[in-house]
Amino acid sequence: MSNRLPEWMARDLSLPRLRRYIRAAHGDARTAERLYWWNVEASAALVGPLHCLELALRNALHSALVRHHGRPDWWEAAPLNERGRRLVDSARRSCGRRLRRTTPNDVVAELTLGFWVSLLSHASGYDRHFWVPALNSAFPHYSGRRDSLYDDLTSLVLLRNRVMHHEPVHHRHLAADHDTLYRVLGYLSPEFAKEAQAMDRFPDVLADRAAVLGGTRPPRF
C-alpha cells in the first residue's frame, strides 16, 4: 500500500479535492490515483448519453409547450413561478450579451437542464398547469406517474451536474444511473435511445473499473 500521491498530482489537482478519493481507497494513495482517473474516464463516457437525453428532453418539452400556447416564446404566456421567470430572464440576458438579435430558439438552448426538469415538478401547481395539459404528451412512450418521472430526471440532473463540474461520480450506482438515462430517453424517443446505445462506450468503462483500480488496465479518456 502506498500512502503518498505524486507531488505534481497533489499540487496541480489540489490535495483537498483528492482527499475524497483517498478516503474511498481506504488510504491507499496508488489506488486513489487510479480511482481519480477512472472517475474522469467514466464521466467522459457519460457525456454522450447525457448530451442525447438533455437535447431530446428540452426539445420535446419545448415543442409540447409551443403547441399548447400557440407561440414559440411560450414562457411569455405560461404560468411560470418566480424561479422559472428568473431563469428565463437570465437566459435572455445571456443571449443578449452574445447575439445582436435573440430568437426563442436561442433562449431554449440557453435554459438549463434543471429548468426543463423543474417543469415536471408539482411546484406552484406545475402538475396542473404544465403536465396535465401539455407535457405528458412529450413522453409518448410513458404511462406512469409524473412524480416518478420527475424523481428519475432529478437524479439524472445531479449526475449531469457532477459530470460537467468534474466532481466524483464513482460512488453512485452508475449502472442504475445508466439504465435510468436510457429508460427516460426511450420514453421520449425509442429510436434515439437505440441509436445512442449503439455508440455508447460507458458499459465497457464500467466493466473495466476493477481492472483499472487493480492496475491491470490503464485508465483512458
N, C-alpha and C positions, 0 to 999 in steps of 0.2 A: 504494500500500500504506500502511495506517495502522498505527502501532506503539503506539497508546495506546487503551486501553479507556475508556469513560465513567467518570468519577470515582465516580459513585454505584454503578456495577456492581462495580468493584474493591473498594469499601467494603462493600457490602451482601451480595455473594456470596462475597467473600474472594478475594484475588489468588492464594493457593496453590491454591485449587480451580480457578480459571480458567486457571492456567498450563498445565494439561493440554490445554486447548482451543487455547491459543496455540501450543503445540508442534505440535499436529495441523494447525493452519492455517499452519505454517511461519513464524510470527512476525507474520502479518497480523492485527492486533487486530480489524479490522472483520469479517473472515471468522470469526475465533474467536468473536466475539459472536453472529453468525448461527448458527454451529455449536452454540453452547451452547443457543440457543432451539430449534433443530431437534431437539437431543437431548431437550429437555423434551417437545416435540411428539411425537416418536417414542415416548418412554416412556409418555406419556399414552395413545397409541393402542394400546399393547401391554397396558395394564391389563385391558381387557375380555377378550381372548383368554386371558390368564394366569389371570384370575378363573375362566373356564369350565373350564380344564384342572385347576386346583387343586381346585375343588369336585368335579368328576367323578372325579378320581383318588382323593381321600380317601374319598368315599362308596362307590366301587367296592371299594377295599381293605377298608374297614370292614365292608361287607356280606359280603364273602367270608370275613373272619375271624370274624364273628358266626356265619355258617353253620357254619364249621369247628369252632368251640369251643362252639357252642350257648349263648352268653351275650353280652349287649350290651357288657359290660365284659371283652372277650376278653383284654385286656392282663394281667388277673389270672391267666390260665391259660397265656398264650403264653410261649415261652422267649425273652423279650427280653434283649438284652445289657445291660451296666451303663449304657451311654449311653442306650439306649432307655428303661430304667426311670427314669433321671434326668429325661428329657424328659416322661414321663408324670406323674411326681411334680410337676414344675414346672407342668404344665398343670392338674393338680388343685388345686395351691395357688393358682394364678391364678384359677381358677373360684371357689374358696372365699372369696377376698377380695371377690368381686363378687356372689356368689349365696348365698342362705340354704341352698339345697339343690342339690347338684351331681348332674346326671344323666350317664350315659355320653355322651349326645349333646353335652352341654356340653364334656366332655373332648375328644371328637372334633374339635369346632370350634376348640378352643384349640391342638391339636397342630400343629406347623409342617409346611410342605411338605417340608422336609428330613427330618423324622421319617418321613413316609409313604414318601418315596423310599428311605430307608435300609432299609426292609423288603424291598426288591428286591435288596439287595446280597448278597454271599456272606459277609459278616462274621458270625463266631460261628455258622456253619452256617445262616445265614438262608436260603440257597438250598434247603436240605433241610427246614428247619422251617417256612418260610413259602411260598416259591414253589412247590415241588413239590406239597404237599398242599392248598394253598388259593389263593394269589394269582395263579397262572396263569389261574384261572377269571375273574378280574376283567377280563381283556383278551380277550373272546370273539372279537375280530377280529384277533388277533395269533398268529402261528405261529412266530415267530423265537426267537432265544436270549434268555435272561434278561439276560445281561450286555450285550447290545446295547441292549436296552430301558432298562436301568439307566444306561448311558452317555448315552443321549438325555435321560433325565429329569434326570440330574445336571447336564448342560449347561443345561437349562431352569431348574433351581433357581438356578444362578448368574445367569442372565438375570433371573429374577424378583427376586432379591435386589438386583441393581443397579438395576432399575427402581424398586423400592419404597424404596430408600435414596438415590434421587436421584443415582446415580453415572453416569458415562459409559457409554453403550451404542453410540455411533456407530461405534466401532472394530470391533465384532463383525460377523460375516457375518449381518446381520439377516434377509435373505431366507431363508437356510438355517434360522435360528432359527424363523422364522415357519412354514416348511414342516414342520419337526420338530414344532412345537407341534400343528399340525393333524393330522399323521400319528399322533401319540400319542393325541390326543383321539379320532381315528377308531378306534383300537384299542379304546377304551372304549365309544364310542357314535357311530356314523356319523351318526345323526340329530342329535345335539347338535352335532357338528362342522359339519354343513351349516347348521344354524340360526345358529351363531356366525359362520360365514364370511359369511353374508348381511348381517350387521350390522357387519362388520369394516372399519374405515377405514384400517388400517395400510398396505395396499398402495399407497393413494394418497399417504400421507405419505412412504413410501419413494421412490416415483416422483418426488416433488417435491423431493427433497434437493438436487439440483444447482441448481434454481431458487431455493431458499431461500438456499443458500450464495452464489449469484451475485447475490442482491439483487433478483431479478425477481419474487419472490413472498414476501410477509412470512410469518414463522412464525405459527402459530396453535395455541392449545391451550385 
